[in-house]
Amino acid sequence: MALTTRRPTIFLQDACYQHRYIRSRDLSAIVERPERLRAVTVGLSAAIARLENSLLPRKNTNTSSGSLDPDDLAGALDRLNIEPEQKGLQHAPVSIVRSNASVDLLNNPAVKFIHGDIDGDVYLENLKSWARDSWEKINNGGSEIPEGLAQGDLYLCPESLDAIQGAIGTVCEAVDTVITSKTDIRSFIAIRPPGHHCGENTPSGFCFVNNVAIGAAHAHLKHGVNRVVIFDIDLHHGNGTQSIVWQINEETYRQKLETEAGAPPPSKPGLQAYYGSVHDILSYPCEDGKPELVQAASVSLHHSHGQCIENVHLQTYTSEQHFWDVLYKEQYSKILRKAQDFLDSTGGPGDDVLVFIRQAEVSSVSTSF
């Protein structure tokens, strides 16, 4: 029986380009902007072209007529292999989806699971109004970002809502594809604005919603995924994602303790999450040395209080060998080993596991790692 081809799917979302800085024309301090996403797509195009070229069959250039005359132009052109192959790739190495998916912030179960409030969707309603009224606030000499929130690394425009809802919709679409497809078991998602600095109701660091956490909640609520592994590979610590993971695990652990004490078990298992991060402890959000942020970015806690969190700090390397043989082997790969420990301690391999890998503007979703 032929083996099933496992190819990744790349998800793109044009709505994400609409989120832009409108407070002034000076963009010198705005590092998160549409051009970053364009750079990602250019890089993807180059990678796909190179991958396709490496998979194409090669012509046999051996000849039995002796050495070729280097001045023979016709012979040289013939050896260039510029004719299209009659038998090229049977299947493209990747699938590309230009997504039109979107969600309503106020009517999506996964969004409300992560960013909803007990007394109502206060934060989500505020976010929609901030974006909707942004031009009016700016034209009146103010800021679209409320006082008390960071003005330097948060911005909105009326179209930001489309970008945010489109980004979430694309993540959920990718999760659906990975879980339901028999071949496309890995997805790569290029979206913005980013999300890993945003907690339940605390936007910061250019992040207004936590895309990966919402994707995990979507997998849990719609597909019965009860365990998620989140790898966060970034110069910056994903303080928002870690905070959300802590809250999710805390609630599931509370249910477990209550059940052990005799309370009726919940109707369905709670979500359990592992968060593993590799980051620079001297960069955002820890650059000012605030104790609570530095401490959070240094947590290594497993099983106690229901938590599974591993943070590893980037270090200077002196050579490529030092990086791979010392830093990666002894330090950075800890997040992989701890993830495996999390899975082993919660039931081992299973269909209820989903893996997220977050890197800057992009995320990957997989059923395995």
C-alpha positions as CSV (number, residue, x, y, z in Angstrom):
1,M,0.0,0.0,0.0
2,A,1.4,3.4,-1.0
3,L,2.4,5.7,1.8
4,T,0.3,8.9,2.2
5,T,2.1,12.0,1.2
6,R,2.4,14.4,4.1
7,R,2.6,18.0,2.8
8,P,2.2,21.2,4.6
9,T,-0.4,23.8,3.8
10,I,0.5,27.5,3.8
11,F,-2.3,29.9,4.8
12,L,-2.2,33.5,3.7
13,Q,-4.7,36.2,4.7
14,D,-4.8,39.5,2.7
15,A,-7.0,41.2,5.3
16,C,-3.9,41.3,7.6
17,Y,-2.3,43.9,5.4
18,Q,-5.0,46.4,6.3
19,H,-3.8,46.9,9.9
20,R,-1.6,50.0,9.7
21,Y,-0.4,52.9,11.7
22,I,-2.4,56.1,11.0
23,R,-1.4,58.4,14.0
24,S,1.2,60.1,11.9
25,R,3.4,59.6,8.8
26,D,6.5,58.9,10.9
27,L,6.9,55.2,10.9
28,S,10.5,55.2,12.2
29,A,9.5,53.6,15.6
30,I,6.9,51.2,14.2
31,V,8.6,47.9,13.7
32,E,5.4,45.9,13.2
33,R,3.8,46.9,9.9
34,P,2.5,45.3,6.7
35,E,6.0,45.2,5.1
36,R,6.9,42.4,7.6
37,L,4.2,40.2,6.3
38,R,5.2,41.0,2.7
39,A,8.8,39.9,3.6
40,V,7.4,36.6,4.9
41,T,5.6,35.9,1.6
42,V,8.6,36.7,-0.4
43,G,10.7,34.3,1.7
44,L,8.0,31.6,1.3
45,S,8.0,32.1,-2.5
46,A,11.8,31.7,-2.6
47,A,11.7,28.6,-0.4
48,I,8.9,27.0,-2.4
49,A,10.7,27.6,-5.7
50,R,13.9,26.1,-4.3
51,L,12.1,23.1,-2.9
52,E,10.3,22.5,-6.2
53,N,13.6,22.7,-8.1
54,S,15.2,20.2,-5.8
55,L,12.4,17.7,-6.4
56,L,12.4,17.9,-10.2
57,P,14.0,15.0,-12.1
58,R,17.4,15.7,-13.6
59,K,18.4,15.0,-17.2
60,N,21.3,12.6,-17.6
61,T,24.2,14.7,-19.0
62,N,26.6,11.8,-19.4
63,T,27.9,11.3,-22.9
64,S,29.7,8.5,-24.5
65,S,31.2,10.7,-27.3
66,G,34.3,11.7,-25.2
67,S,35.0,15.2,-23.8
68,L,32.8,18.0,-25.0
69,D,34.2,21.1,-26.7
70,P,33.8,24.0,-24.3
71,D,33.4,26.3,-27.4
72,D,30.5,24.3,-28.7
73,L,27.7,26.8,-28.0
74,A,25.0,24.4,-29.2
75,G,26.2,21.6,-26.9
76,A,26.5,24.0,-23.9
77,L,22.9,25.2,-24.4
78,D,21.7,21.6,-24.7
79,R,23.2,20.8,-21.4
80,L,21.5,23.7,-19.6
81,N,18.3,21.7,-19.2
82,I,16.0,24.7,-20.1
83,E,13.2,22.7,-21.7
84,P,10.2,21.9,-19.5
85,E,10.2,18.4,-18.2
86,Q,7.6,16.1,-19.6
87,K,7.3,14.5,-16.2
88,G,7.6,17.0,-13.5
89,L,6.3,17.0,-10.0
90,Q,3.3,14.8,-9.6
91,H,2.2,16.8,-6.6
92,A,3.2,20.3,-5.4
93,P,5.4,20.1,-2.3
94,V,3.0,22.4,-0.4
95,S,-0.6,23.6,-0.6
96,I,-1.3,27.3,-0.6
97,V,-4.6,28.7,0.7
98,R,-5.4,32.4,0.3
99,S,-7.9,32.4,3.1
100,N,-11.1,34.5,3.3
101,A,-12.0,33.2,6.7
102,S,-13.0,35.6,9.4
103,V,-14.8,35.5,12.8
104,D,-17.0,37.9,14.8
105,L,-15.0,38.8,17.9
106,L,-18.2,39.0,20.0
107,N,-19.8,35.8,18.7
108,N,-17.0,33.2,18.5
109,P,-16.7,30.6,21.2
110,A,-12.9,30.3,21.0
111,V,-12.4,34.0,21.2
112,K,-14.7,34.3,24.2
113,F,-13.0,31.3,25.8
114,I,-9.7,33.2,25.8
115,H,-10.7,36.9,26.0
116,G,-14.2,36.9,27.3
117,D,-15.2,38.2,30.7
118,I,-17.5,36.7,33.3
119,D,-19.6,39.9,33.4
120,G,-19.6,40.3,29.6
121,D,-17.2,40.8,26.8
122,V,-15.9,44.1,28.1
123,Y,-12.4,43.9,26.5
124,L,-13.6,42.7,23.1
125,E,-16.3,45.3,22.9
126,N,-13.7,48.0,23.8
127,L,-11.3,46.7,21.2
128,K,-14.0,47.0,18.5
129,S,-14.8,50.5,19.5
130,W,-11.2,51.6,19.7
131,A,-10.7,50.5,16.1
132,R,-14.0,51.9,14.8
133,D,-13.4,55.3,16.4
134,S,-9.7,55.5,15.7
135,W,-9.8,58.2,12.9
136,E,-12.2,60.4,14.9
137,K,-9.9,60.2,18.0
138,I,-6.8,61.1,15.9
139,N,-8.5,63.9,14.0
140,N,-9.5,65.4,17.3
141,G,-5.9,65.5,18.4
142,G,-6.0,62.5,20.6
143,S,-4.9,58.9,20.4
144,E,-6.9,55.9,19.3
145,I,-5.2,53.9,22.1
146,P,-6.7,54.7,25.6
147,E,-4.7,56.3,28.3
148,G,-3.0,53.8,30.4
149,L,-2.0,51.5,27.5
150,A,1.4,51.7,25.8
151,Q,1.2,54.3,23.1
152,G,4.5,53.4,21.5
153,D,3.8,49.8,20.6
154,L,0.0,49.7,20.2
155,Y,-1.9,51.2,17.3
156,L,-5.2,50.7,15.5
157,C,-7.1,51.9,12.4
158,P,-10.7,51.2,11.3
159,E,-9.5,48.3,9.1
160,S,-7.6,46.7,12.0
161,L,-10.8,44.9,13.0
162,D,-10.9,43.1,9.6
163,A,-7.2,42.2,10.0
164,I,-7.7,40.8,13.6
165,Q,-10.8,38.9,12.7
166,G,-9.3,37.6,9.5
167,A,-6.2,36.4,11.3
168,I,-8.2,34.5,13.9
169,G,-10.4,33.0,11.2
170,T,-7.4,31.8,9.3
171,V,-5.8,30.2,12.4
172,C,-9.1,28.4,13.0
173,E,-9.3,27.3,9.4
174,A,-5.8,25.9,9.6
175,V,-6.6,24.0,12.8
176,D,-9.6,22.5,11.0
177,T,-7.5,21.4,8.1
178,V,-4.8,19.8,10.2
179,I,-7.3,17.9,12.3
180,T,-9.6,16.7,9.5
181,S,-7.2,16.2,6.6
182,K,-5.6,12.8,6.0
183,T,-2.6,14.4,4.1
184,D,-2.2,18.0,5.1
185,I,-1.2,17.4,8.7
186,R,0.9,20.5,9.1
187,S,0.0,24.1,8.4
188,F,2.0,27.3,8.2
189,I,0.1,30.5,8.9
190,A,1.3,34.0,8.0
191,I,-0.8,36.6,9.8
192,R,-0.7,39.8,11.7
193,P,-1.1,41.6,14.1
194,P,0.9,39.2,16.3
195,G,-0.5,37.9,19.6
196,H,1.9,36.4,22.1
197,H,2.2,39.5,24.3
198,C,-1.6,39.8,24.7
199,G,-3.2,38.3,27.8
200,E,-6.8,37.8,28.6
201,N,-7.5,41.6,28.5
202,T,-4.1,43.1,28.4
203,P,-2.9,44.2,24.9
204,S,0.7,45.1,24.6
205,G,3.7,44.7,22.2
206,F,1.6,45.3,19.0
207,C,-0.7,42.4,20.1
208,F,-4.5,42.8,20.6
209,V,-5.7,39.1,20.7
210,N,-3.8,35.9,21.3
211,N,-4.0,34.1,18.0
212,V,-2.3,30.8,19.1
213,A,-4.3,30.6,22.3
214,I,-7.6,31.1,20.4
215,G,-6.5,28.4,17.9
216,A,-5.9,26.0,20.9
217,A,-9.4,26.9,22.3
218,H,-11.0,26.3,18.9
219,A,-9.3,22.9,18.7
220,H,-10.6,22.1,22.1
221,L,-14.1,23.3,21.8
222,K,-14.8,22.1,18.2
223,H,-12.6,19.0,17.8
224,G,-12.2,17.7,21.3
225,V,-8.4,18.4,21.5
226,N,-7.7,18.3,25.2
227,R,-3.9,18.7,25.2
228,V,-1.9,21.4,23.3
229,V,1.8,22.0,23.1
230,I,2.9,25.5,22.4
231,F,6.5,26.3,21.3
232,D,7.2,30.1,21.3
233,I,10.5,30.8,19.5
234,D,11.1,34.5,19.6
235,L,13.6,37.1,20.8
236,H,10.8,38.3,23.1
237,H,9.1,36.3,25.8
238,G,5.4,35.5,25.1
239,N,4.2,36.8,28.4
240,G,0.6,37.0,27.2
241,T,0.5,33.4,26.0
242,Q,2.1,32.1,29.2
243,S,-0.4,34.0,31.3
244,I,-3.3,32.5,29.3
245,V,-1.8,29.0,29.5
246,W,-1.5,29.4,33.3
247,Q,-5.2,30.3,33.6
248,I,-6.3,27.4,31.4
249,N,-4.2,24.9,33.4
250,E,-5.3,26.5,36.7
251,E,-9.0,26.0,35.8
252,T,-8.5,22.4,34.7
253,Y,-6.5,21.6,37.8
254,R,-9.2,23.1,40.0
255,Q,-11.8,20.9,38.4
256,K,-9.5,17.9,39.0
257,L,-9.1,18.7,42.7
258,E,-12.9,19.2,43.2
259,T,-13.6,15.9,41.5
260,E,-11.1,14.1,43.7
261,A,-12.9,15.7,46.7
262,G,-16.2,14.2,45.6
263,A,-17.7,16.8,43.4
264,P,-19.4,15.6,40.1
265,P,-16.9,15.5,37.3
266,P,-17.2,18.0,34.5
267,S,-19.2,17.1,31.4
268,K,-16.0,17.0,29.3
269,P,-12.3,17.0,30.1
270,G,-10.7,20.4,30.6
271,L,-7.9,21.7,28.3
272,Q,-4.3,21.1,29.4
273,A,-1.5,23.1,27.8
274,Y,2.3,23.1,27.7
275,Y,4.1,26.3,27.0
276,G,7.8,26.3,26.1
277,S,9.7,29.5,25.2
278,V,13.2,30.3,24.0
279,H,13.8,34.1,24.3
280,D,16.2,36.8,25.3
281,I,15.7,37.8,28.9
282,L,17.1,41.3,28.2
283,S,14.6,42.1,25.5
284,Y,10.9,43.1,25.5
285,P,9.0,42.8,27.8
286,C,11.9,42.4,30.2
287,E,14.3,45.1,29.0
288,D,13.4,47.4,31.9
289,G,14.0,44.7,34.5
290,K,10.5,44.7,36.0
291,P,10.5,41.9,38.5
292,E,7.2,40.4,37.7
293,L,8.0,40.2,34.0
294,V,11.6,38.9,34.4
295,Q,10.3,36.3,36.9
296,A,7.5,35.2,34.6
297,A,10.0,34.9,31.7
298,S,12.2,32.6,33.9
299,V,9.5,30.1,35.1
300,S,10.3,26.4,34.9
301,L,7.4,24.6,36.5
302,H,6.1,21.1,35.7
303,H,3.2,19.2,37.2
304,S,2.9,21.2,40.4
305,H,-0.3,23.2,40.6
306,G,-1.2,21.7,37.2
307,Q,1.3,23.8,35.3
308,C,3.7,22.8,32.5
309,I,5.8,25.7,31.6
310,E,9.5,25.9,30.5
311,N,11.4,29.1,29.7
312,V,15.0,29.0,28.3
313,H,17.1,32.1,27.9
314,L,19.2,32.7,24.8
315,Q,22.9,32.8,25.3
316,T,25.9,34.1,23.3
317,Y,27.6,31.3,21.2
318,T,31.2,31.4,20.1
319,S,30.9,29.1,17.1
320,E,28.5,27.0,15.2
321,Q,29.8,23.9,17.0
322,H,29.3,25.6,20.3
323,F,25.7,26.4,19.4
324,W,24.7,22.9,18.3
325,D,26.8,20.8,20.6
326,V,26.4,22.9,23.8
327,L,23.6,25.5,23.7
328,Y,21.1,23.6,21.6
329,K,21.8,20.2,23.0
330,E,22.0,21.2,26.7
331,Q,19.7,24.2,26.9
332,Y,17.4,25.0,23.9
333,S,16.2,21.5,23.4
334,K,14.9,21.4,26.9
335,I,11.6,22.8,25.6
336,L,11.3,19.7,23.4
337,R,12.1,17.3,26.3
338,K,9.7,19.0,28.7
339,A,7.0,18.8,26.0
340,Q,7.5,15.1,25.7
341,D,7.3,14.8,29.4
342,F,4.1,16.7,29.5
343,L,2.5,14.3,26.9
344,D,3.8,11.2,28.7
345,S,2.4,12.4,32.0
346,T,-1.0,13.2,30.6
347,G,-1.7,10.0,28.8
348,G,1.0,9.6,26.1
349,P,0.4,9.9,22.3
350,G,-3.2,10.4,21.2
351,D,-5.6,12.0,18.8
352,D,-6.4,14.7,21.4
353,V,-3.0,16.5,20.9
354,L,-2.2,19.5,18.8
355,V,1.2,21.3,18.5
356,F,1.6,25.0,17.8
357,I,4.9,26.6,16.9
358,R,4.9,30.3,17.0
359,Q,7.6,32.5,15.4
360,A,7.2,36.3,15.1
361,E,4.6,36.9,12.4
362,V,3.9,33.2,11.7
363,S,2.6,30.1,13.4
364,S,2.7,26.4,12.5
365,V,0.1,23.8,13.6
366,S,0.8,20.1,13.6
367,T,-0.6,16.9,15.0
368,S,3.0,15.9,16.0
369,F,6.4,17.2,16.6
